[in-house]
Structure formats: structure tokens, C-alpha cells
Amino acid sequence: MKKVLVFIICFLLTTSLAWAETPESISKSYFEFVKHQKWDEISGLYDPVALRDFREMMSFLIEVPDEKSSVVLARFFGPGTTKASLKAMSDASFFSSFLKSTMSMAVQLGQLDFKKIDVLGSVPEGTNLRHVVARTFTGMGEMSMEQMNVISFKKTNEGWKMLMQAKMKGMAQQLKRTISLFGTKTALSESPVQDGESYFKRGNSYFNEGQYDKAISEYNKAIEINPKYNKAYTSRGAAYDRRGQFDQAISDFNKAIEINPKDHKAYTNRGGAYARRGQFDQAISDFNKAIEINPTNTSAYYNIGCIYSLQNNLSKALKYLELALENGHNNFDWISKDPDWDNIRSSNEFKMLIEKYKK
């Protein structure tokens, strides 16, 4: 009888402790485990069904030809992994081994060295699902990055368990597609975790500091990882433009537009490069295309106004300056110094327009 009571008490204690863990507290633990690279502990936070489903999504790796499998499996599951050892792994070990190997680049970049972790709250979806919103901060030297994260949880008999993030599912699908289209060599040259975003963000930080050479170097790395990263082309083009390398800038903007014809920023930036080369017709055409895509693009309106000012076309210059102001452009300090407005700055119409929107 005592043994039965002891068993019941132990069961109740372990059950209550499991349910005491909330999605919010588990999320905090998750980021701490990531920071300290505790991959096995991370696997333990997931719903077993989610781990099993992820393993099934990655089952195509078993089908890689034997002559290439050792290299592929070592890349994604660690040195010495074989098809036999992979099959023998539990679902949790399979996932933790995958994390350990594929997150190595993120570790090297300091992307997982969280300086601050804020769990902002959660949103319920029915009684058995909850989505936690968390914000993480990482720092690399003088640069820092902020990222918003959403982690979904399911209530199980063992308490709240994490569901597989869409990004992890996407990694598996991308890897499978890459191998099927281009073979293992291309797949091995790309990290399924690194899509170039960290390099892109570092490039933006350098760009904002005026360190355009370093920015271009980071954008190069982002593009090497993801040749279809249109934002990296747009930003690299802007860096070339700041250095006065207009041909390289326009080439990058062309590539960004080829990848994403709806990239209004690429059209705006290409228009700026054309304008600085004195090709005003091409510039206005690009600015108008940017406005067509995004009617609130204040930079495009502003730059068209600048061109008409340079051409001493007062009415059109004021028309587009007012459109820029109507859509939120409010950098009056720059307008007062921008030499593009010198031709019309002394006109009463210009002064009245500025006063109208300064109020």
C-alpha cells in the first residue's frame, strides 16, 4: 500500500511540475538553450509528433547515393554519421544532431549570442494552442540586431510542447529541392539555416555608418549564399551609388528588378543613379514606375521634383514636392540645404509651399 501511495504522490508531483511550465517560461528556456547550444535540451521541448514529422521531411537524405552520403550526412548530422546510424537515432537525437551541425555558422557569426531575451506575451488559439511572441537582441561589436520570434505550443498530456517552426520546415523543403535540382554539391555549399540575412543586416549596419566598402563585402556574402536575394542587390547597388560607381549600381538595381519586378526601392534607387549621371528621362521613368508600385513612395515624388527644379520647371517641381510632402516627407532641414532646389528656392511659391506643410 505504501508503494502505491508513493507512486501516486510522485506521479502527481511530476505532473504538476510539467503543467507548471507555461509556454512563456518554456520560450525563455528555449532561447537560453539556443544561446548555450544545448541541442538535446531543445529537442526535449518539442512535441514528439513534431519531431517525428520533421524526421519524415528529412528522410530524402537516406536516398542520397552511397558514394556521396558520407559527405552529406556529415554536413547535416556531424562527422561519422552513416545511413545506419541515422536510422538508429531517436527522433529527438535526429533533430538535435541536425541542429548542432547546421547551426554552426550561426554560432560563428554570433547570431545566437543573445544579449537580451524579452518574452512579450502570448496569443491563445482555442484551448490547446498558444503562440508566444518573443524579442531577441544579439550584438556583434558595435552592431546589434533585434529579431521578433513567434513560437507555437500545443497542450499535450505531458504539458505544453513546442511545434516545429515554419522556418525549420522551410529549410527541409529548400534542401530537398536544392538537391533534386542541382545535386549535393550546391546543397553543401549553402547553409540551410543561413539564407544570407545576417550578412545582409550587417551590410546595412555598415551602410548606415557610411562604411560602404564593408557593406558591399557583406552584401557579396549574402548574394553568394542566396543569388536570388533581391534586397541584397538593391542595397549593394545603393552602396556603389554612394561611392559614385553608377554603372555597378545600375547593374545591381537591374538584377534586383529582374528578380522582383515589384521592388519599388530598386526602381527608386536606379532612378537616383540615372539622375546623378544626368540621364533625367530614364530617372523620371524609374521614379514613376516606383510610384506606380507604391503610390506613397515619398523619395520618388521628391526626386522627380528635384529634376524639374534643376530644369527650371517651377510648376512641375512644386507639384511633385507637394506630393512628397502630402505623403509624409518632412525633412525640412534637408530641403532647406538641398542644392537641387536652388533654382526655385527664392520663389514665393516655393516658400509658401514649405510654410504650408511646416505648420
C-alpha positions as CSV (number, residue, x, y, z in Angstrom):
1,M,0.0,0.0,0.0
2,K,2.9,2.4,0.9
3,K,4.4,1.7,-2.5
4,V,1.2,2.6,-4.2
5,L,0.9,5.8,-2.3
6,V,4.5,6.8,-3.0
7,F,3.9,6.1,-6.8
8,I,0.7,8.2,-6.8
9,I,2.5,11.1,-5.0
10,C,5.4,11.0,-7.3
11,F,3.1,10.9,-10.3
12,L,1.1,13.9,-9.1
13,L,4.3,15.9,-8.3
14,T,5.9,15.3,-11.7
15,T,2.6,16.0,-13.5
16,S,2.1,19.3,-11.6
17,L,5.6,20.4,-12.3
18,A,5.1,19.7,-16.0
19,W,1.9,21.7,-16.1
20,A,3.6,24.5,-14.1
21,E,5.8,25.2,-17.2
22,T,3.9,27.8,-19.3
23,P,4.5,28.5,-23.0
24,E,6.1,31.8,-21.9
25,S,8.6,30.1,-19.5
26,I,9.4,27.4,-22.0
27,S,10.1,30.0,-24.6
28,K,12.6,31.7,-22.2
29,S,14.2,28.3,-21.7
30,Y,14.3,27.7,-25.4
31,F,16.3,30.8,-26.1
32,E,18.7,30.2,-23.2
33,F,19.3,26.6,-24.5
34,V,19.9,28.0,-28.0
35,K,22.4,30.6,-26.6
36,H,24.3,27.9,-24.8
37,Q,24.0,25.4,-27.6
38,K,22.1,22.8,-25.6
39,W,20.7,21.0,-28.5
40,D,19.5,17.9,-26.7
41,E,17.6,20.0,-24.2
42,I,16.0,21.9,-27.1
43,S,14.7,18.7,-28.6
44,G,13.1,17.9,-25.3
45,L,10.9,21.0,-25.6
46,Y,9.3,19.8,-28.8
47,D,6.1,17.8,-29.3
48,P,7.2,14.3,-30.2
49,V,4.8,14.3,-33.2
50,A,6.5,17.4,-34.5
51,L,9.9,15.8,-34.2
52,R,8.7,12.7,-36.0
53,D,7.2,14.8,-38.8
54,F,10.5,16.7,-39.2
55,R,12.4,13.5,-39.5
56,E,10.0,12.3,-42.2
57,M,10.5,15.5,-44.1
58,M,14.3,14.9,-44.0
59,S,14.0,11.2,-45.0
60,F,15.1,12.1,-48.5
61,L,18.7,12.3,-47.2
62,I,18.7,8.5,-46.8
63,E,18.2,8.3,-50.5
64,V,21.4,10.2,-51.4
65,P,23.7,7.8,-53.4
66,D,26.2,5.9,-51.2
67,E,29.2,7.5,-52.8
68,K,28.0,10.9,-51.6
69,S,26.1,10.1,-48.5
70,S,29.0,10.2,-46.1
71,V,29.8,13.8,-47.0
72,V,26.1,14.9,-47.0
73,L,25.3,13.2,-43.7
74,A,28.5,14.6,-42.0
75,R,27.5,18.1,-43.2
76,F,24.0,17.9,-41.7
77,F,24.4,15.5,-38.8
78,G,28.0,15.5,-37.8
79,P,31.2,13.6,-38.7
80,G,31.0,9.9,-38.8
81,T,27.2,9.8,-39.4
82,T,26.1,6.9,-41.6
83,K,22.8,5.9,-43.0
84,A,22.7,3.1,-40.5
85,S,23.5,5.3,-37.5
86,L,21.0,7.9,-38.7
87,K,18.2,5.2,-38.9
88,A,19.1,4.1,-35.4
89,M,18.7,7.6,-33.9
90,S,15.6,8.5,-31.9
91,D,13.5,11.4,-33.3
92,A,14.9,13.7,-30.6
93,S,18.5,12.7,-31.4
94,F,17.9,13.1,-35.1
95,F,16.7,16.7,-34.5
96,S,19.4,17.7,-32.0
97,S,22.2,16.3,-34.3
98,F,20.7,18.3,-37.2
99,L,20.6,21.5,-35.1
100,K,24.1,21.1,-33.8
101,S,25.6,20.7,-37.3
102,T,23.5,23.2,-39.2
103,M,23.6,26.0,-36.6
104,S,27.4,26.1,-36.6
105,M,27.6,29.1,-39.0
106,A,25.1,31.0,-36.9
107,V,27.2,30.3,-33.8
108,Q,30.3,31.6,-35.6
109,L,28.6,34.8,-36.6
110,G,27.4,35.4,-33.0
111,Q,23.8,35.2,-34.2
112,L,22.8,33.0,-31.3
113,D,24.7,35.0,-28.6
114,F,21.6,36.7,-27.3
115,K,22.3,39.8,-25.2
116,K,18.7,40.2,-24.2
117,I,15.6,38.0,-24.4
118,D,12.1,39.6,-24.0
119,V,9.0,37.3,-23.9
120,L,6.3,39.9,-24.8
121,G,3.2,37.7,-24.3
122,S,1.1,35.0,-25.9
123,V,-2.0,34.7,-28.1
124,P,-4.3,31.7,-27.5
125,E,-5.9,29.8,-30.4
126,G,-8.6,27.6,-28.9
127,T,-7.8,25.8,-25.7
128,N,-4.9,23.6,-26.8
129,L,-2.8,26.0,-28.9
130,R,-0.9,29.1,-27.9
131,H,1.5,31.4,-29.8
132,V,4.3,33.2,-27.9
133,V,5.9,36.4,-29.1
134,A,9.5,37.0,-28.1
135,R,12.1,39.6,-29.0
136,T,15.8,38.8,-29.0
137,F,18.8,41.1,-29.2
138,T,22.2,40.0,-30.5
139,G,25.3,42.1,-30.6
140,M,28.4,41.8,-32.7
141,G,31.0,44.5,-31.8
142,E,29.3,47.9,-32.1
143,M,26.4,46.4,-34.1
144,S,23.3,45.0,-32.7
145,M,20.3,43.2,-34.2
146,E,16.8,42.8,-33.0
147,Q,14.5,40.0,-34.1
148,M,10.9,39.2,-33.4
149,N,10.1,35.5,-33.0
150,V,6.8,33.6,-32.8
151,I,6.8,30.1,-31.1
152,S,3.7,27.9,-31.2
153,F,2.8,25.5,-28.5
154,K,0.4,22.6,-28.2
155,K,-1.0,21.3,-24.9
156,T,-0.3,17.6,-24.5
157,N,-0.6,15.0,-21.7
158,E,3.0,15.9,-20.8
159,G,2.3,19.7,-20.7
160,W,2.9,22.4,-23.2
161,K,5.2,21.3,-26.1
162,M,6.7,23.3,-28.9
163,L,5.5,22.9,-32.5
164,M,8.0,22.9,-35.4
165,Q,8.7,26.4,-36.6
166,A,7.8,27.2,-40.2
167,K,11.4,28.2,-40.8
168,M,12.6,24.7,-40.0
169,K,10.1,23.1,-42.3
170,G,11.1,25.6,-45.0
171,M,14.8,24.6,-44.5
172,A,13.9,20.9,-45.1
173,Q,11.9,21.7,-48.2
174,Q,14.5,24.0,-49.6
175,L,17.3,21.5,-49.1
176,K,15.3,18.7,-50.7
177,R,14.5,21.0,-53.7
178,T,18.1,22.1,-54.0
179,I,19.4,18.5,-54.0
180,S,16.8,17.4,-56.6
181,L,17.5,20.3,-58.9
182,F,21.3,20.9,-58.5
183,G,22.7,17.9,-56.7
184,T,24.5,17.6,-53.4
185,K,27.4,19.9,-54.3
186,T,25.2,23.0,-54.4
187,A,23.3,21.9,-51.3
188,L,26.5,21.5,-49.4
189,S,27.7,25.0,-50.4
190,E,24.7,26.5,-48.8
191,S,23.7,26.5,-45.2
192,P,20.1,25.6,-44.7
193,V,20.0,27.9,-41.7
194,Q,21.9,30.8,-43.3
195,D,19.8,32.4,-46.1
196,G,22.1,35.4,-46.2
197,E,20.0,37.5,-43.8
198,S,22.7,38.0,-41.2
199,Y,25.2,39.2,-43.7
200,F,22.5,41.5,-45.2
201,K,21.8,43.0,-41.8
202,R,25.5,43.5,-41.1
203,G,25.8,45.2,-44.5
204,N,23.0,47.5,-43.6
205,S,24.7,48.4,-40.4
206,Y,28.0,49.3,-42.2
207,F,26.0,51.2,-44.8
208,N,24.3,53.3,-42.2
209,E,27.7,54.1,-40.7
210,G,29.0,55.2,-44.1
211,Q,31.4,52.2,-44.4
212,Y,30.4,51.3,-47.9
213,D,33.3,49.0,-48.7
214,K,32.5,46.8,-45.7
215,A,28.8,47.0,-46.6
216,I,29.5,45.8,-50.1
217,S,31.6,42.9,-48.7
218,E,28.7,41.8,-46.5
219,Y,26.2,42.1,-49.3
220,N,28.5,40.0,-51.5
221,K,28.4,37.2,-48.9
222,A,24.6,37.4,-48.7
223,I,24.3,37.1,-52.5
224,E,26.8,34.3,-52.6
225,I,24.6,32.3,-50.3
226,N,21.4,33.3,-52.0
227,P,21.8,34.5,-55.6
228,K,18.1,35.5,-55.7
229,Y,18.3,37.9,-52.7
230,N,16.9,40.9,-54.4
231,K,17.2,43.2,-51.4
232,A,20.9,42.5,-51.2
233,Y,21.3,43.6,-54.8
234,T,19.3,46.7,-54.1
235,S,21.4,47.6,-51.0
236,R,24.7,46.8,-52.7
237,G,23.7,49.0,-55.6
238,A,23.0,51.8,-53.2
239,A,26.4,51.4,-51.7
240,Y,28.0,51.5,-55.1
241,D,25.9,54.6,-55.9
242,R,27.2,56.3,-52.7
243,R,30.8,55.6,-54.0
244,G,30.0,57.2,-57.4
245,Q,30.2,53.8,-59.1
246,F,27.0,54.3,-61.1
247,D,27.5,51.5,-63.7
248,Q,27.9,48.9,-60.9
249,A,24.9,50.4,-59.1
250,I,22.6,50.3,-62.1
251,S,23.7,46.8,-62.8
252,D,22.7,45.7,-59.3
253,F,19.4,47.5,-59.5
254,N,18.7,45.8,-62.8
255,K,19.3,42.4,-61.2
256,A,17.0,43.3,-58.2
257,I,14.2,44.3,-60.6
258,E,14.8,41.1,-62.7
259,I,14.3,39.0,-59.5
260,N,11.4,41.1,-58.2
261,P,9.7,43.4,-60.7
262,K,7.7,44.9,-57.8
263,D,10.7,46.2,-55.9
264,H,9.9,49.9,-55.8
265,K,13.0,50.7,-53.9
266,A,15.2,49.3,-56.7
267,Y,13.4,51.5,-59.2
268,T,13.8,54.5,-56.9
269,N,17.5,53.8,-56.4
270,R,18.1,53.2,-60.1
271,G,16.3,56.4,-60.9
272,G,18.6,58.2,-58.5
273,A,21.7,56.7,-60.2
274,Y,20.4,57.8,-63.6
275,A,19.7,61.3,-62.3
276,R,23.2,61.6,-60.9
277,R,24.5,60.6,-64.4
278,G,22.4,63.4,-65.9
279,Q,20.0,60.9,-67.6
280,F,16.9,62.6,-66.4
281,D,14.4,61.0,-68.7
282,Q,15.4,57.5,-67.6
283,A,15.4,58.7,-64.0
284,I,11.8,60.1,-64.2
285,S,10.7,56.9,-65.9
286,D,12.0,54.8,-63.0
287,F,10.6,57.1,-60.3
288,N,7.2,56.9,-62.0
289,K,7.4,53.1,-62.0
290,A,8.2,53.2,-58.3
291,I,5.2,55.4,-57.7
292,E,3.0,53.0,-59.7
293,I,4.1,50.1,-57.5
294,N,3.9,52.1,-54.3
295,P,1.9,55.4,-54.5
296,T,3.3,56.6,-51.1
297,N,6.9,56.4,-52.2
298,T,7.9,59.9,-51.0
299,S,11.5,59.6,-52.3
300,A,10.3,59.1,-55.9
301,Y,8.0,62.1,-55.7
302,Y,10.8,64.2,-54.1
303,N,13.4,63.2,-56.7
304,I,11.1,64.0,-59.6
305,G,10.6,67.4,-58.1
306,C,14.3,67.9,-57.8
307,I,14.8,67.0,-61.5
308,Y,12.2,69.6,-62.6
309,S,13.8,72.1,-60.3
310,L,17.2,71.5,-62.0
311,Q,15.4,72.1,-65.3
312,N,13.8,75.3,-64.0
313,N,10.3,73.9,-64.4
314,L,8.8,75.6,-61.4
315,S,5.2,74.3,-61.7
316,K,6.2,70.7,-62.1
317,A,8.9,70.9,-59.4
318,L,6.3,72.3,-56.9
319,K,3.7,69.7,-57.9
320,Y,6.0,66.8,-57.1
321,L,7.4,68.4,-54.0
322,E,3.9,68.8,-52.7
323,L,3.1,65.2,-53.5
324,A,6.2,64.2,-51.4
325,L,5.1,66.4,-48.5
326,E,1.5,65.1,-48.7
327,N,2.7,61.5,-48.4
328,G,4.8,62.2,-45.4
329,H,8.2,63.6,-46.4
330,N,9.1,66.0,-43.6
331,N,12.8,66.5,-43.7
332,F,12.6,70.3,-44.0
333,D,16.2,70.7,-42.8
334,W,17.5,68.9,-45.8
335,I,15.1,70.7,-48.2
336,S,16.5,74.0,-47.0
337,K,20.0,72.8,-47.9
338,D,19.4,70.6,-50.9
339,P,21.1,72.3,-53.8
340,D,18.7,70.7,-56.2
341,W,16.1,73.3,-55.2
342,D,18.4,76.3,-55.6
343,N,16.8,77.3,-58.9
344,I,13.4,77.8,-57.4
345,R,14.2,78.3,-53.7
346,S,13.7,82.1,-53.8
347,S,10.3,81.9,-55.5
348,N,7.3,82.9,-53.4
349,E,5.5,79.7,-54.4
350,F,8.3,77.6,-53.0
351,K,8.4,79.5,-49.7
352,M,4.6,79.3,-49.4
353,L,4.6,75.6,-50.0
354,I,7.2,74.9,-47.4
355,E,5.4,77.1,-44.8
356,K,2.1,75.3,-45.6
357,Y,3.5,71.9,-44.6
358,K,5.7,73.0,-41.8
359,K,2.7,74.0,-39.8
